[in-house]
Amino acid sequence: MIRMVVSEASEKLRSEFVTWIKKNPPPLVEVDSSLEAFVDVGRQWQAKLASGGWLGLYWPKEFGGRGLSLLEEAIIQEELARRGAPQILGLFGLTMVGPVLIKHGTEPQKARFLNSILNGSNIWCQGFSEPGAGSDLANVRTSAKAVKGGFLVSGQKVWTSFAQISEWCFLICRTSTEKKKHQGLTYMLVDMKSPGIEVRPLKQITGDEEFNEVFFDSVFVPEELIVGEVGQGWSIAISTLMFERVILTFARHIQSEGILRTILKSDRSKLSPKNQDKLAECITELCAVRALAYEHLAQYANGKAPGAEGSLDKLLWSESFQKLSALAMEISMESGENSFESIQRYLYSRGRTIAAGTSEIQRNIIAERVLDLPRLQVVRNG
């Protein structure tokens, strides 16, 4: 398994966590488990990690963290991967909502939400994508009309992961059409039990229903649940996405590690020369992607704010994850073993280059904001 030695202090933290997790082994979640079982186990496991102080390590101490850095957070994710732990159920809250509230939220918002985000008692979903506004967030049409004490939200979101089990949604909606598109957006927190919300699960190619359509019909959102100022939603959303592409992507490495672990436990002497070469290539890529992620995390530990370089982490992880998933399926079928799990993972991996911004969008961001390349000008004749 891949392991990066960062510093003496980080290795001491790793040792402490290893001691803890040996006494508190992670639960086993079968691939074909029901959604209810997945959620129940996920909540319990997250609560146990939080009670031990092993989540949100980079959060300030006053909000339940340890005041450490993203490097320490990554080390815990690394050790969880080594032990086949299930993915943290409340990742959206931990990696996006929490950091945004710490940076932009009011004191009452922090007091109300941060603890429940850490312990998993409140699960969050992301209300950004719409049928006509996926990677182009400025095209959001879901509207929020000002009324006494708050706003009435109407519109539709789509590809909303785990909306059917979430207590809260962090939502981007349009509060003004008089300004430029990105200037009329507002970031708000919505109680998913509010009257006027309808959630419709979408069946995926895997047979799962992780994604959903969410419809809002004059849903009242109190003004105290606006994050930042009205009309500042664009900048806060970008801040959210920067955290997503850095922290959440690193957490997703647990999926790559799980696949690699399965392959390495198999009888590799039976692999064809072609697949042996592919495996070596996948391991090399995985090491390179992990090293790049650690380089960025080290920069953040030294005070740099997450930025466009997170698109590199997201792009390279998602594409290497697809390649590794395809290899695992091929090896499983080649060996004649039960390939259900590997097929499920392969089918799931196909969406990873779309979710959180398509590979095409990530390449544009890298070109313009990391490499500082000029935007291509299309000249039409006639």
C-alpha angles and dihedrals in degrees: 000000000000117000130171120205105213108168143330091261092050092050090051089054090048090052091051091051093047089054090050097047093049087061091042106038116194118255123251117244115191117223091238095047117135119257089247092055091046091052095044094050091041094054093048093048093048091049090052093050091048093049088055092050094246100127129071092015090163092053116103114267093244089064097048100273132109099243091242127127139267088263091067090046089054092051091057090049089050093053092045088055092050089058098044093246117174117258113270108266096216097049094132091056095043098045103033117012096041097051091044093051091047089053103034108012129105120248092254090051091051092048092048101046116019099075093047089049091055098048096041097240087125119045119198134208128199119244101193111102122076133178089264099028115054114133089358098074094176089072093068111140103178101119134215116200117201114241134162108303097002145336140306110226122206129172144066136284125190140195087032105167116224094351088145092063100033125109094198141026128205103217138193114203140161117262096167137032095181097082134052111302096256092046096060099062129108131195116222142165117236129197105229090213091063116124112260099039119119122184120199116187118224117217112228130210087262090059091247124123101215094133126065146184112234122200124197118200110184092318111184115230116185115233091240088069093063110109112217119341127327106270094025094095095109096061093043091048091052089050088052092051092049089057090044094054093047110034101025092045091053090050088053089063084083086074093052091047091051093054093046090049090055092051094046091052091056125087098273092183086078093058117113115244088250093056092043088058091047091050092052089050093049093049090049092050092046091052091049093048091048092049091051091049090051091050090056092045090052089054091052090048087058092055105273114137117233110267145161093313086079086077088068090056093047095045097046095043095049094048095044088047090056092049093049092047091052091050092049090053092048092049092048092051092043091054093047092236125141101288099185094106094045092048091050091051092047092052090046091051092061090075096050093084089055104041117085090017127331122267088250091056091046091053091051091051092048092048096048104031105027103031094028092225118166119260112256112252114214112211117199121198123216 
